[in-house]
């Protein structure tokens, strides 16, 4: 019981710190184990539905302080906030509630000699205390009735590469896109291009860089934005031309309006990524997109028997993240050395076979390949091979890639 109370305090504290959780949560007052927490949560809901901000001060205006535990107790709840654990604690609290309800039903059924059907109906009602799973199609059909008669605005986040946008129609909400390649093939520069293009088109862009430092990502973005040589970026005071120095302020000025967020904390779990993404997305009116570099560095939330099982749990979690937040999730992936053992070193889907369920969970799988990586030529061609596309065509798109600046443009 003590652990349940601590979980409830953390949930309430997180809601006080971030009011978006109040509307998003699956919880209802009766799910809380203590009467005091039930009352606090019901007052939170009342305040939010009335259009008021919810904090421990506004809560104290809704009822007698003693009924809420007092001002000190409400303030103490804010110290228990833990957004990264919110989903976990919510599931735990619902499980605890269902467990208690199940035993109550079985006890009543035995005492009052219920019919078997009545027992099943009562147990089924417990499972309905969650998001509705089966919904009627009529509202969706009604919303689509004018589809052939009105220009359709794509919900996709465009890439800025014409041929790729024709194939994908942009990165789509609720879809998981996997971009895989061998090291040094240009994965991070491709991600940076997609992120910068999305920011230029007024999307909310979240980049979780589990490998590269935040400062390095920002410097690479500046280099591509201003077409600066990255070697010169190491010491622009010494190496920039007067023209480049003159354009520096203009380049930074172009990037200032970007709604671009970068998190370079290593070893994040999917749940931690979800909590931080939700925190930003709920406050934005723009369509979001999430980039993650790279999937093998995501920390599994639980220990599983094999690396493939752990990777499968992570890829499934990322797919659920895209669906829950209704946004595209684009994740980078390393490929094993087995690619190097073939004469044709272009990656194929079977190269993902040892990576859990990446191929199955991803809606789009894209491989990167450069001849110049192996031939050591000055050819700037980068192949983007759409090897899997659940809802559209596959094929190859050739683009120009300037490694010195990180600039990528249509071929």
Secondary structure, DSSP 8 states (H G I E B T S, - for coil): -HHHHHHHHHHHHHHHH-THHHHH----GGGSSSHHHHHHHHHHHHHHHTT---SHHHHHTTS-GGGGT-HHHHHHHHHT--GGGHHHHHHHHHHHHHHHHHHHHHHHHHHHT--HHHHHHHHHHHHTSSS-----SHHHHHHTTTGGGS-----SB--S-HHHHHHHSSB-TT-EEEEEE-TTSSHHHHHHHHHHHHHHTT-EEEEEESSS-HHHHHHHHHHHHHT--HHHHTTHHHH--HHHHHHHHHHHHHHHT--EEEE--SS--HHHHHHHHHHHHTT-SS-EEEEEE-GGGS--SS--SSHHHHHHHHHHHHHHHHHHHTSEEEEEEE--GGGGGSSS----GGGGTTSTTHHHH-SEEEEEE-HHHHH-----EEEEEEEEETTS--EEEEEEEETTTTEEEE-
